[in-house]
Amino acid sequence: MPHVVPLSAPEPVPGAPGRPRTAAQVAGVLAFPVIGGVLAMSGMSVGDVIALVSSCGAVGTASVVTCVRLTGRHAAGPLAGALAAAAVRAAQEPRP
């Protein structure tokens, strides 16, 4: 029978604590579902809510991409590219 070594938890990396989230990051994650829920409850059709919230997300993504390109911070480039691609896919889906 082979010798089995029990797994242990990975050691924390010194000097790399988890970064706390900023208010802008938290607000961005919470704003779209809240806005969509309020609009849907007020009688707007779900398709229109999704189109409106997607458009707002596309405008925000375009703003981020523009700022990244103007400031030259390329570390955020892959994230901005992924967000832009998701916004384009969402905008191209047919609406009922």
C-alpha positions as CSV (number, residue, x, y, z in Angstrom):
1,M,0.0,0.0,0.0
2,P,1.4,3.4,-1.0
3,H,2.1,6.0,1.7
4,V,-0.5,8.8,1.6
5,V,0.4,12.2,2.9
6,P,-2.5,14.3,4.0
7,L,-3.1,17.5,2.3
8,S,-2.5,20.7,4.2
9,A,-3.9,24.2,3.7
10,P,-1.7,26.4,1.5
11,E,0.4,28.9,3.4
12,P,-0.7,32.6,3.1
13,V,1.6,34.7,0.9
14,P,3.4,37.2,3.2
15,G,2.7,40.8,2.3
16,A,-0.2,40.1,0.0
17,P,-3.4,40.6,2.0
18,G,-6.7,40.6,0.1
19,R,-7.4,44.0,-1.3
20,P,-10.5,45.5,0.1
21,R,-13.1,46.5,-2.5
22,T,-13.7,50.1,-3.1
23,A,-17.2,51.7,-2.9
24,A,-17.2,52.1,-6.7
25,Q,-16.6,48.4,-7.2
26,V,-19.4,47.4,-4.8
27,A,-21.8,50.0,-6.2
28,G,-21.2,48.8,-9.8
29,V,-22.0,45.2,-8.8
30,L,-25.2,46.2,-6.9
31,A,-26.5,49.0,-9.2
32,F,-27.5,47.0,-12.2
33,P,-29.6,44.3,-10.5
34,V,-31.3,47.0,-8.3
35,I,-32.1,49.2,-11.3
36,G,-33.3,46.3,-13.3
37,G,-35.5,45.0,-10.5
38,V,-37.1,48.4,-9.9
39,L,-37.8,48.9,-13.6
40,A,-39.3,45.4,-13.9
41,M,-41.5,46.0,-10.8
42,S,-42.7,49.3,-12.2
43,G,-44.1,47.6,-15.3
44,M,-41.3,47.7,-17.9
45,S,-41.0,44.5,-19.9
46,V,-38.1,42.3,-19.1
47,G,-36.7,42.5,-22.6
48,D,-36.7,46.3,-22.4
49,V,-35.1,46.2,-18.9
50,I,-32.3,43.9,-20.2
51,A,-31.7,46.1,-23.3
52,L,-31.6,49.3,-21.1
53,V,-29.2,47.8,-18.5
54,S,-27.0,46.3,-21.2
55,S,-26.8,49.6,-22.9
56,C,-25.8,51.3,-19.7
57,G,-23.2,48.5,-19.2
58,A,-21.9,49.1,-22.7
59,V,-21.5,52.8,-22.1
60,G,-19.6,52.1,-18.8
61,T,-17.4,49.6,-20.5
62,A,-16.6,52.0,-23.3
63,S,-15.7,54.6,-20.6
64,V,-13.3,52.1,-18.9
65,V,-11.7,51.1,-22.2
66,T,-11.2,54.8,-23.2
67,C,-9.7,55.7,-19.8
68,V,-7.4,52.6,-20.0
69,R,-6.2,53.6,-23.4
70,L,-5.7,57.3,-22.5
71,T,-3.8,56.5,-19.3
72,G,-1.8,53.6,-20.7
73,R,-2.6,51.3,-17.8
74,H,-2.4,48.0,-19.7
75,A,-3.0,45.8,-16.6
76,A,-6.7,46.4,-16.9
77,G,-6.7,45.8,-20.7
78,P,-7.8,42.1,-20.6
79,L,-10.6,42.8,-18.2
80,A,-11.8,45.8,-20.3
81,G,-11.6,43.7,-23.4
82,A,-13.6,40.9,-21.9
83,L,-16.3,43.4,-20.7
84,A,-16.4,45.0,-24.1
85,A,-16.8,41.6,-25.9
86,A,-19.6,40.7,-23.5
87,A,-21.4,44.0,-24.1
88,V,-21.1,43.5,-27.9
89,R,-22.5,40.0,-27.6
90,A,-25.4,41.2,-25.4
91,A,-26.2,44.0,-27.8
92,Q,-26.3,41.7,-30.8
93,E,-28.7,39.2,-29.3
94,P,-32.2,39.5,-30.9
95,R,-34.9,41.0,-28.8
96,P,-38.4,39.5,-28.8
